[in-house]
């Protein structure tokens, strides 16, 4: 069961059963008013504790899971993994956006580091990795809150970097500084959201 079955929040790396009891649990968790990260934590807890599969009142039982020590450990581990993934994808975004913006500036100035085709290959690979890491970053953020604020800050940072790279001489570069500031602000905001979780 995954996103095609209607569970948009379900982490594709989770392996869940196809039986009626599991579907009932997933439907109950899906109906909860909780963020996607918490729903995934509940599914992990359910999959790690098979003795829970025979309870009568599912809704009440699921609410009691969040008070257990085992759920607390799952929550801590998931949030630590998400923080690490967010940090790694953020660092990759900074590096790949810098390379791609350098390539765009080289195309506009017609001043390539090696030759056009070499710079084009590097720029293309950087763009693909940039988009991939943005997708990973937004998937993490979507588990805890809305993505709009993070996406807007990324777009503004990239546009600002591109304009500054074109407007100033090549030896004056603010790309890394702007992208790093945007990353630190986003990381602090996500950590604040995770603390209130």
N, C-alpha and C positions, 0 to 999 in steps of 0.2 A: 504494500500500500504506500502510496506516495502522493505527490502533488496532483497527478492525473485523477486520483480518487476524491479530490476535494480538500485535502489537507495542505493548504498552501504554506503553512508554517512548519511542516514536518521536515526535519533535516534528512536529506537523501542518504546520509551515511548510516542512519539508524535502520537496522534490520528488524522489522516487526512482522508478526505472524499474520496469516490471512484468515484465521478462525473467527467465529462469530463473537466470542468473548473479547478478543483483541479489538475487533471493529467497534464493539459497543463501548469499550474503554476509550478508543480514539474519538468516537463521536461525542462522548461525554466531555473529554478534554477539549475538543474542538469548540464545543458550545460554551466553554468557560470564558469569562471576561478577563483574559490574561494575555500578556505579550507572548510572542512566538518562542522566545528563549525559555520562558517558564513552562510552556506547553511541552517543549522538547525535553526539558529536565524531568517533567512528570512521566513522559514516555520512557525515558532512560530508567527511571526508578521502577516503573512497572516491569520493564524487561529484565531488570536485575533481581526482581523479587517475585518469582513465579507463584509463591504461596498466596499472593494477593488476588489471583485469578478466580477465586471461588467465593468472593464476598458478595453479599446480597444487595446492599444499598451502595451502588457504585459512586454516586455523586458525593455522598457523605464520606465514603472511604477515601476518595481522591483528595478531598479537602484535608483529611487527617495526615496524608502523606507529607505535606509540607512542614509538619511539626517534628518529623523524625530526624535523627542524627544522620541516617543514611542519605536522606534527601539533601541535608545541609552539605554533606561531602560532595554529592553530585553537583550541587549549585556552585560551590567553591571551585571545583575542578572545571566546570563548564565556563564559568566567568574568567578563570585564569587562562584557559585555552583561547577564549574569545579575545581577551586583552592581548595575548601574544600574537594571535593571527592578525588583529587590527594593527598592531605595531609593525609586524613584518610587511604587511601589505602597504602600510603607510610609507615605510622606508622605500619599498620598491616603487611606489607611486612617485615619490620625490625624485628618485634616480631616473626613472623612465620618462617622466614629464620634462625633466631637465634636458635629457638627450633629444627628445622630440622637439622641444622648443628651440634648441640649438640647431637642429636640422632645418626647421622652418625658417629661422633667421638666416641660415646659410643659403637657402633657396632664394629668399627675398633679396639678399645682398649679392647673390651669384658668386659666393666666396666659400668654396668647399674645403674641408679639412684634407681630404685625399682627392677623390674624384666624385662626381655626382652619384654614380651608381653605388659606390661604397657607402657614401653618406645616406643614400636612399635606403639601402638595406638596413643600416643601423637605425635610421629613423622609423622604418616600417616595423622592425622587431620591437623597438621601444614603444611604438603606438599600440601594438598588439598586447604587450605585457602591461602597459598602462591601463588599457581597457579591462583586461583580465583582473588586475589587482583592484581596480575600482569596483568591479562586480563583487569580488570577495569582501571588500570593505563594506559595501552597502548591504550585503547579505548579513554580515555581523550586526551592523547598526539596525537593520530592519527587525532583528530579533528583540531589540530592546525599546526602540522608539521609531518615529517617522524619519525618513531619509532626507526629506526636503531641505532642512537646514544644512546638513552635511554636503549635499549635492550643490546647493547654492554657493557655499563657501569654496568648494573645489572649483566650480566654474569661474567664480570671481578671481580666485588665485591664478588659475591658468590663463585667463584673459589678461589679467594684470601683468603676469610674467611675460606673456607674448608681446604686449604693447611696450613694456619697458625694454625688452631685449631688442626690439626694432628701433625704439626712439633713442637709446643711448649707444655710444660706441661699443664695439665688441669687448674691450677690456673692462668695461663697467658692467658687471652682471649682478642682478638682484634675484635671479631665479631661485637659487637654493634658499636664500633667506626667506623669501615670501612663501615658498612651499613648505619650508620647515615651520614657520610661524603658523600657517594654516593647519598643519598636522598637529602641532602641540595644542592649539586651541581645540581642535576636534577631539583629541585624545582626552584632554581634561574634561570636556563636556560629556563624553561617553563614560568616563570613570565616575563622574558625579551622578549620572543616570544609573550606573551599576550599583553605586553605594546606596541609592534610595530603593533599590530593587528588593 
